Amino acid sequence: MTSSFHRRLRALLISAAALAVWLAVPGTGVDRAAFTTVASSFVNPPLFVSGHGTRANPWKLRAFSSESKLDRRNAPVIVALEDDPEGFFQSSPPAPIDLAVIFTNFHRLGAKKAATAAVLAWETPDPIGLAALEKSLARFDSLVMAAPLSRGAVASAMPRAFRRASIPLAAVRGDTSSLPVVNRVPIPGVILGGPNALAGFSVLEAAAADRFPPLLARWEDRVVFGFPLLTVLQRLDLPTDGVEVRLGEYLKLSPAGPTIPIDDYGRLAVPLKPIRGLAEISAEALIDGGDDLFPKQAPDPVILRDDRSAVEPATRAFSQNLSATIAAIASDEGLAEVREYPRLAPVWEIEFLAVFVIVLTLLSKASDFTRRLGFLVVAGVCLSAQWIALGMASVWLPGLAALATILAALVASRLILERTPKPVSENEILRVPKPAPPTKKARAPSEKAPVEKPAEKTSPKKAATPRKPRTKKPPADT
């Protein structure tokens, strides 16, 4: 009776000692991995887990959702460069001096950041107009330019504006061989701004325009970004080297910035929804526009878009999808709302773990098979409770602490049973052992046993009349 009590007491103490996991595990990488594993059975990956798993900062989960909606407030302010049938500008298409007037009015109306989706390139530009254009572009705090990219037989050096807006290929996770490859700007003499300007591609000649616009392309050992992605980075004042790319999963602009799904080819993985810009103003209206022409709450930058009918079909499709693409990137399009998974109060968690400790203590006296089967059932109940609480009640239970308690009880019960001597009955104590039978004395290996000759068997008759030996007769005389 005393031995059984001591066994249970030791099992209880060792199991309770494992409850230290309850204090040490929350917020660690092991706890995060366990939460991600359980949560992945309810939502489709990739999962975006934040928080520390504590009561003050519980785990938070965000996943993709097809029911998310675009926020039109994230759409940009568009200045449309149209056909100009009335000849408002100096020439058609507009000359550098015309673009200089447009960007000067950008700054006059309060725009501190500007971006141009229209490709600025001329065969024989006017030097005076070109100098005026460069001067007007240099007045903005930040500037994003656009240019098409293609892949040719002879590669050209990457322009500085593209290099400043790129990241190393090694920083991209996934199979980068699936990214579209480019190595040149097909239009000569493209203006890409001053020393602080960034450049992104408008269209890729190798990629057909569809509902899933490309956001990434590979240029040698660098990855360049699409123009819509750079405008969102410009709006949020985020650096390009803080972008996290996981091909086939997501593109994250910063640790706390927007996250968008992308496919293996670096394209936006959700179809675009038609949406207009927050404000769409013709370029001609800027000349005589008042100070309230741009919406006061409009997000920077103001974007110049090429809406001329003479542009190529790929450029026209890019202009039509520009507002929707920017709004999708800035709105976390395709992501559901953040959901929290708090922990229980300390009293409830202690009671939850105490139930396991008591059950494991009671199982310590059972037979070996029953004890192992009981521990297996208790572990199954623990895992089931963890899954049910997360999926139905959005609560994160201390399941790791319960599993540690089960493991400690299993080890303790094995050690206790191995070290506990087997009880001896009273009959075995009084039983007198029988004396062992005497053994024959072993003969020395040097001594040889005498060899006894077997006795000859003779019959009585033959022994009485001995047999005479035969003699050979001599031959007869002839």
C-alpha positions in Angstrom: 0.0 0.0 0.0 2.8 2.4 0.9 4.7 1.6 -2.3 1.6 2.3 -4.4 1.1 5.6 -2.7 4.7 6.6 -3.2 4.6 5.6 -6.9 1.5 7.9 -7.5 3.1 10.7 -5.5 6.3 10.6 -7.6 4.3 10.5 -10.8 2.2 13.4 -9.6 5.3 15.5 -8.8 7.1 14.7 -12.0 4.0 15.4 -14.1 3.4 18.7 -12.3 7.0 19.7 -12.8 6.4 19.6 -16.6 3.9 22.5 -16.1 6.9 24.8 -16.3 6.4 24.6 -20.0 3.2 26.5 -19.4 5.2 29.5 -18.3 8.1 29.2 -20.7 6.7 28.2 -24.1 4.2 31.0 -25.0 5.6 33.4 -27.5 8.5 31.1 -28.6 9.2 29.8 -32.0 7.9 26.3 -31.0 4.5 27.9 -29.9 4.3 29.8 -33.2 5.0 26.7 -35.2 2.3 24.8 -33.3 -0.2 27.6 -33.9 0.6 27.7 -37.6 0.2 23.9 -37.9 -3.2 23.9 -36.2 -4.4 27.0 -38.1 -3.3 25.6 -41.5 -6.0 22.9 -41.1 -8.7 25.5 -41.2 -7.5 28.0 -43.8 -5.6 27.8 -47.0 -1.9 28.8 -47.0 -0.1 31.1 -47.1 -0.8 32.2 -43.5 0.3 35.5 -42.0 0.8 35.1 -38.3 1.6 38.0 -36.0 1.5 38.6 -32.3 3.5 36.8 -29.5 1.0 34.3 -28.2 0.7 36.1 -24.8 -2.4 37.4 -23.1 -1.4 41.0 -23.8 -0.5 40.3 -27.5 -2.2 37.1 -28.6 -1.6 35.3 -31.9 -3.2 37.0 -34.9 -3.9 35.3 -38.2 -4.6 36.6 -41.7 -5.2 34.6 -44.8 -6.4 35.0 -48.4 -10.1 35.5 -49.0 -12.1 35.8 -52.2 -14.7 38.0 -50.5 -12.5 41.0 -49.8 -13.5 44.3 -51.4 -11.5 47.1 -53.0 -11.4 50.4 -51.2 -11.8 53.1 -53.8 -10.1 55.6 -51.5 -6.9 53.8 -52.4 -7.3 54.5 -56.1 -5.0 57.2 -57.4 -5.6 60.7 -58.7 -5.2 60.4 -62.5 -4.3 63.2 -65.0 -5.2 61.8 -68.4 -3.1 62.7 -71.4 -5.7 62.6 -74.2 -5.7 63.1 -78.0 -6.1 66.9 -77.7 -8.3 67.4 -80.9 -8.6 71.1 -80.2 -4.8 71.6 -80.4 -4.5 72.9 -76.8 -0.8 71.9 -76.6 2.0 72.9 -78.8 2.1 69.6 -80.7 0.5 66.1 -80.8 1.8 64.0 -79.3 2.8 66.6 -76.6 6.4 67.9 -76.9 8.8 68.2 -73.9 7.7 71.8 -73.3 4.1 70.6 -73.0 5.0 68.0 -70.4 7.0 70.6 -68.6 3.9 72.8 -68.3 1.8 69.8 -67.1 4.3 68.9 -64.3 4.7 72.5 -63.3 0.9 72.7 -62.7 1.2 69.4 -60.7 3.4 71.2 -58.3 1.3 74.4 -58.3 -1.8 72.4 -57.3 -0.1 70.9 -54.3 1.3 67.6 -55.5 4.6 66.8 -53.7 4.9 63.4 -55.3 4.4 62.6 -59.0 4.5 59.6 -61.2 4.2 59.3 -65.0 2.8 56.1 -66.6 3.2 57.8 -69.9 6.5 57.0 -71.6 8.5 60.2 -72.1 10.5 59.6 -75.3 11.0 61.7 -78.5 13.1 61.1 -81.6 14.5 64.7 -81.9 13.4 66.6 -78.7 13.8 70.3 -78.4 16.8 71.0 -76.2 15.2 74.0 -74.5 11.9 72.1 -73.9 13.9 69.1 -72.6 15.8 71.2 -70.2 12.5 72.8 -69.0 11.0 69.3 -68.5 14.0 68.1 -66.5 13.7 71.2 -64.3 10.0 70.7 -63.6 10.6 67.0 -62.7 13.4 67.9 -60.3 10.9 69.9 -58.1 9.1 66.9 -56.7 10.0 65.2 -53.5 9.8 61.8 -55.1 9.3 60.7 -58.7 8.4 57.4 -60.4 8.8 57.0 -64.1 7.7 54.2 -66.5 9.1 52.5 -69.5 8.5 49.2 -71.4 11.0 46.4 -71.1 11.9 43.6 -73.4 14.4 40.9 -74.1 16.8 41.2 -77.0 19.7 39.3 -78.4 22.1 41.9 -77.1 21.7 43.0 -73.5 22.1 46.6 -72.5 23.2 48.1 -69.2 20.4 48.6 -66.6 19.5 52.3 -66.2 20.2 53.7 -62.8 16.6 54.5 -62.2 15.7 50.9 -62.7 18.6 49.7 -60.5 17.6 51.9 -57.6 14.1 50.4 -57.8 15.2 46.8 -57.8 16.2 44.1 -55.4 18.8 41.3 -55.6 17.7 38.1 -57.2 18.9 36.2 -54.1 16.4 38.0 -51.9 13.5 36.4 -53.8 12.3 33.1 -52.3 11.0 30.5 -54.8 11.9 29.4 -58.3 13.1 32.6 -60.0 13.5 30.8 -63.3 9.7 31.3 -63.9 10.0 35.1 -63.8 9.9 36.9 -67.2 13.4 37.8 -68.3 14.3 41.3 -69.7 17.6 42.9 -70.6 16.8 46.2 -72.3 14.5 49.2 -72.8 13.3 48.9 -76.4 12.6 52.6 -76.9 15.8 54.7 -77.2 16.2 58.0 -75.4 13.6 57.4 -72.7 13.6 60.1 -70.0 13.8 58.4 -66.6 14.0 61.4 -64.3 16.9 62.8 -62.2 19.3 61.2 -59.8 16.6 60.4 -57.2 13.9 59.1 -59.5 12.8 55.5 -59.6 11.7 53.6 -62.7 9.3 50.6 -63.1 8.1 48.8 -66.2 4.8 49.7 -67.8 4.5 46.6 -70.1 6.6 43.6 -70.9 6.8 42.7 -74.5 7.0 39.0 -73.7 3.9 39.0 -71.5 0.5 39.4 -73.0 -1.9 41.8 -71.3 -4.6 40.1 -69.3 -6.5 40.3 -66.0 -3.4 39.4 -64.0 -0.8 42.2 -64.5 2.9 41.4 -64.0 4.6 43.0 -61.0 8.1 41.5 -61.2 10.7 40.8 -63.9 14.2 39.5 -63.9 17.1 41.6 -65.3 20.4 39.8 -64.9 21.0 39.3 -61.2 18.3 41.9 -60.2 14.5 41.9 -59.9 12.8 45.0 -61.2 9.3 46.1 -60.2 6.2 47.1 -62.1 5.2 50.8 -62.2 1.9 50.2 -60.1 3.9 48.6 -57.3 6.4 51.4 -57.2 3.7 54.0 -56.9 2.3 52.3 -53.8 5.7 52.1 -52.3 6.1 55.9 -53.1 2.7 56.6 -51.5 3.6 54.8 -48.2 7.2 56.0 -48.2 8.5 52.4 -48.1 12.0 51.5 -49.4 12.3 48.9 -52.2 14.8 46.8 -50.3 12.1 46.1 -47.6 9.9 44.2 -50.1 9.5 40.5 -49.3 8.8 38.3 -52.3 7.7 34.7 -52.1 6.9 33.5 -55.6 3.7 31.5 -55.8 2.6 32.9 -52.4 2.7 36.6 -51.7 4.5 39.9 -52.0 4.8 41.9 -48.8 5.7 45.6 -49.1 7.1 45.8 -45.6 6.6 44.0 -42.3 3.6 46.2 -41.5 2.6 47.1 -45.1 0.2 45.7 -47.6 0.4 42.0 -48.6 -0.8 40.8 -52.0 -0.9 37.3 -53.5 1.3 36.6 -56.5 1.7 33.5 -58.7 4.9 31.7 -59.7 5.4 34.2 -62.6 5.4 37.3 -60.4 1.9 38.4 -61.5 -1.0 39.6 -59.3 -2.8 36.4 -58.3 -6.3 37.9 -58.0 -8.3 39.1 -61.0 -8.7 42.9 -61.3 -12.1 44.5 -60.6 -13.1 47.5 -62.6 -12.5 50.7 -60.7 -12.0 54.3 -61.6 -9.4 56.6 -60.2 -10.3 58.7 -57.1 -10.3 61.6 -59.5 -9.7 61.7 -63.2 -8.7 65.0 -64.7 -7.7 65.8 -68.3 -4.3 67.4 -68.8 -5.9 70.4 -70.5 -7.9 71.2 -67.3 -4.6 71.7 -65.3 -3.8 75.0 -67.1 -6.8 76.9 -65.8 -7.6 74.7 -62.9 -8.1 76.2 -59.4 -6.3 75.2 -56.3 -9.1 72.8 -55.4 -8.8 70.8 -58.6 -7.0 67.9 -56.8 -9.0 66.3 -53.9 -7.7 67.5 -50.6 -7.7 63.9 -49.0 -6.3 62.3 -52.2 -3.3 60.2 -51.6 0.0 61.0 -53.3 1.3 60.6 -55.9 -0.6 62.2 -58.8 -0.2 60.0 -61.8 0.0 61.1 -65.5 -1.6 58.4 -67.6 -1.4 58.0 -71.4 -5.0 57.7 -72.7 -4.3 58.6 -76.4 -5.9 56.5 -79.0 -2.7 56.1 -81.0 -0.9 54.1 -78.4 -0.2 50.4 -78.8 -2.8 47.9 -77.5 -0.6 46.8 -74.6 -0.1 50.3 -73.5 -3.8 51.0 -73.7 -4.6 47.9 -71.6 -2.0 49.0 -69.1 -3.6 52.4 -68.8 -7.1 51.0 -68.4 -6.0 48.6 -65.6 -3.7 51.1 -63.8 -6.2 52.4 -61.2 -7.5 48.9 -60.4 -4.0 47.5 -60.0 -2.9 50.3 -57.7 -6.0 50.0 -55.6 -5.6 46.2 -55.4 -2.0 46.5 -54.1 -2.8 49.3 -51.6 -6.0 47.7 -50.3 -4.5 44.2 -49.5 -6.8 42.8 -52.1 -7.4 39.1 -51.6 -6.7 39.2 -47.8 -9.3 38.6 -45.1 -9.5 40.6 -41.9 -7.1 40.0 -39.1 -8.4 37.5 -36.5 -7.2 37.2 -32.9 -6.9 34.0 -31.0 -6.6 34.9 -27.3 -5.6 32.6 -24.4 -7.8 31.7 -21.5 -7.6 33.3 -18.1 -4.7 31.8 -15.9 -7.2 30.1 -13.6 -8.9 28.3 -16.4 -5.6 27.2 -18.0 -4.4 25.8 -14.6 -7.6 23.9 -14.2 -7.3 22.6 -17.8 -3.8 21.3 -17.1 -4.8 19.9 -13.6 -7.3 17.6 -15.2 -4.5 16.0 -17.2 -2.2 15.7 -14.2 -4.8 13.9 -12.1 -5.8 11.5 -14.9 -2.1 10.7 -15.6 -1.4 10.1 -11.9 -4.3 7.6 -11.6 -2.9 5.7 -14.6 0.5 5.3 -13.1 -0.6 2.2 -11.1 -2.2 0.4 -14.1 -0.6 -2.4 -16.0 1.9 -1.6 -18.7 -0.5 -2.1 -21.6 -3.3 -0.2 -19.9 -1.0 2.6 -18.9 0.3 3.1 -22.4 -3.1 2.9 -23.9 -4.4 5.4 -21.4 -1.6 7.9 -22.1 -2.3 7.6 -25.9 -6.0 8.3 -25.3 -5.2 11.3 -23.1 -2.9 12.7 -25.8 -5.6 12.3 -28.4 -8.1 14.2 -26.2 -5.5 17.0 -25.7 -4.9 17.4 -29.5 -8.7 17.2 -30.2 -9.4 19.9 -27.7 -6.7 22.1 -29.2 -8.2 21.8 -32.7 -11.8 22.3 -31.6 -11.0 25.3 -29.4 -9.1 27.1 -32.3 -11.6 26.3 -35.0 -14.9 26.8 -33.1 -14.1 29.1 -30.2 -11.0 31.0 -31.6 -9.1 30.3 -28.4 -5.5 29.1 -28.2 -5.2 26.4 -25.4 -2.0 25.5 -23.6 -1.7 22.3 -25.6 2.1 22.1 -25.6 2.1 22.2 -21.8 -0.4 19.4 -21.6 1.6 17.3 -24.1 4.8 17.9 -22.0 2.9 16.7 -18.9 1.9 13.5 -20.7 5.4 12.9 -21.8 6.8 13.5 -18.4 4.3 11.2 -16.8 5.1 8.4 -19.3 8.9 8.7 -18.6 8.2 8.9 -14.8 6.0 5.8 -14.8 8.6 3.8 -16.7 11.4 4.8 -14.4 9.3 4.1 -11.3 8.3 0.7 -12.4 11.9 -0.2 -13.4 13.3 0.9 -10.0 10.5 -0.5 -7.8 11.5 -4.0 -6.6 9.0 -6.8 -7.3 7.2 -7.8 -4.0 8.0 -11.3 -2.6 5.2 -13.4 -1.2 5.3 -14.9 2.3 5.3 -18.5 0.9 8.4 -17.7 -1.2 10.2 -16.4 1.9 9.4 -19.6 4.0 10.1 -22.0 1.1 13.3 -24.0 1.8 15.3 -24.7 -1.4 16.0 -28.4 -2.1 19.7 -29.4 -2.0 21.2 -29.8 -5.4 22.1 -33.4 -6.5 25.8 -34.4 -6.2 27.7 -34.0 -9.3 30.4 -36.5 -10.6 33.9 -35.5 -10.1 35.4 -34.3 -13.3 38.3 -36.3 -14.5 41.6 -34.5 -15.2 42.2 -34.0 -18.9 45.7 -35.7 -18.6 44.2 -38.9 -17.1 43.0 -41.5 -19.6 40.4 -44.0 -18.8 41.4 -47.7 -19.2 40.2 -49.2 -22.4 38.3 -52.4 -21.7 38.3 -55.1 -24.4 35.0 -56.6 -25.2 34.5 -60.2 -24.2 34.5 -62.8 -27.0 31.3 -64.6 -27.6 31.7 -68.3 -28.0 29.2 -71.1 -28.3 29.5 -74.1 -25.9 29.9 -76.7 -28.7 32.7 -74.9 -30.5 34.5 -74.4 -27.3 34.6 -78.2 -26.5 36.0 -79.3 -29.9 38.7 -77.1 -31.1 39.1 -76.7 -34.8 42.1 -78.4 -36.5 44.1 -76.4 -38.8 44.0 -77.6 -42.5 47.1 -78.9 -44.2 47.8 -78.9 -47.9 48.2 -82.4 -49.4 51.3 -83.0 -51.5 50.8 -83.7 -55.2 50.6 -87.4 -56.3 53.5 -88.9 -58.2 52.9 -89.5 -61.8 
